[in-house]
Amino acid sequence: MGKGHLHIYDVIRRPVITEKSHQMVDAGNQYVFEVQQRANKIQIKEAVESIFEVSVVKVNTMMMPAKRGRRGRKFYVRAKPWKKAIVTLAPGQEITLFNV
């Protein structure tokens, strides 16, 4: 593998499980993941399809900015920037990991 290639297990970092992500699962069969910043939509689609054995219809990605904190006049980074992927599955399919 070259420098630009990512293994499928390197692409997906973790599922994002929040109230909003649970609502997205119920409303539109959409699942949210934190992904590697270098990963593109095609790599994310292939990784989700092969790991969870589902068919992906659409992938939306966005960069989540760093969260800054402040103590007096000094600023510091509370959370590093990360890439979020919203994966839409075909109707009737689900990822059981989220249905806890």
C-alpha positions as CSV (number, residue, x, y, z in Angstrom):
1,M,0.0,0.0,0.0
2,G,1.2,3.5,-0.9
3,K,1.3,6.6,1.3
4,G,-2.2,7.8,0.2
5,H,-4.0,4.5,0.8
6,L,-5.9,3.8,4.0
7,H,-7.0,0.4,5.3
8,I,-10.8,0.1,5.8
9,Y,-10.3,-0.1,9.5
10,D,-8.2,3.1,9.5
11,V,-11.0,5.0,7.7
12,I,-13.6,4.8,10.4
13,R,-12.5,5.9,13.8
14,R,-15.7,5.5,15.9
15,P,-19.4,5.8,15.7
16,V,-20.8,9.1,17.0
17,I,-23.7,8.3,19.4
18,T,-25.6,11.3,20.5
19,E,-29.3,12.2,20.8
20,K,-29.2,13.9,17.4
21,S,-27.5,10.9,15.8
22,H,-30.2,8.6,17.2
23,Q,-32.9,10.8,15.8
24,M,-31.2,10.7,12.4
25,V,-31.2,6.9,12.5
26,D,-35.0,6.9,13.3
27,A,-35.9,9.6,10.8
28,G,-33.7,9.0,7.7
29,N,-31.7,5.7,8.3
30,Q,-28.6,7.9,8.6
31,Y,-25.6,6.9,10.8
32,V,-22.8,9.2,12.0
33,F,-19.1,8.3,12.2
34,E,-15.9,10.0,13.1
35,V,-13.5,9.3,10.2
36,Q,-9.9,9.8,9.3
37,Q,-9.3,13.3,8.0
38,R,-7.7,12.1,4.8
39,A,-10.5,9.7,3.9
40,N,-12.7,10.6,1.0
41,K,-16.4,9.7,0.5
42,I,-15.6,6.7,-1.7
43,Q,-13.3,5.2,0.9
44,I,-15.8,5.9,3.6
45,K,-18.6,4.2,1.6
46,E,-16.4,1.1,0.9
47,A,-15.4,0.9,4.5
48,V,-18.9,1.0,5.9
49,E,-20.2,-1.5,3.3
50,S,-17.5,-4.0,4.0
51,I,-17.3,-3.7,7.8
52,F,-21.1,-3.7,8.5
53,E,-22.3,-5.6,5.3
54,V,-24.8,-3.0,4.3
55,S,-25.4,-1.0,1.1
56,V,-24.7,2.8,1.3
57,V,-26.8,5.2,-0.7
58,K,-25.1,8.5,0.2
59,V,-22.2,9.9,2.2
60,N,-22.0,13.5,3.5
61,T,-18.8,14.7,5.2
62,M,-17.9,17.8,7.1
63,M,-14.9,19.0,9.1
64,M,-15.8,19.8,12.7
65,P,-13.6,22.7,14.0
66,A,-11.4,22.6,17.1
67,K,-13.2,23.7,20.3
68,R,-11.3,26.4,22.1
69,G,-11.4,27.1,25.8
70,R,-10.3,30.1,27.7
71,R,-8.7,30.7,31.0
72,G,-8.4,34.4,31.7
73,R,-6.7,35.9,28.7
74,K,-5.2,32.6,27.5
75,F,-6.8,30.4,24.9
76,Y,-6.2,26.7,24.6
77,V,-7.6,23.8,22.4
78,R,-10.2,21.7,24.3
79,A,-10.9,19.4,21.4
80,K,-9.0,18.8,18.2
81,P,-10.6,19.2,14.8
82,W,-12.1,16.0,13.3
83,K,-14.0,14.8,10.3
84,K,-17.6,13.7,10.5
85,A,-19.3,11.4,8.0
86,I,-23.1,11.0,7.8
87,V,-23.8,7.7,6.0
88,T,-27.3,7.1,4.5
89,L,-28.2,3.4,4.1
90,A,-30.6,1.8,1.7
91,P,-34.2,1.4,3.0
92,G,-34.7,-1.6,5.2
93,Q,-31.1,-1.9,6.3
94,E,-29.6,-1.0,9.6
95,I,-26.4,-1.1,11.6
96,T,-27.1,-3.0,14.9
97,L,-24.2,-1.3,16.7
98,F,-26.3,1.9,17.0
99,N,-29.5,0.2,18.2
100,V,-28.4,-0.2,21.8
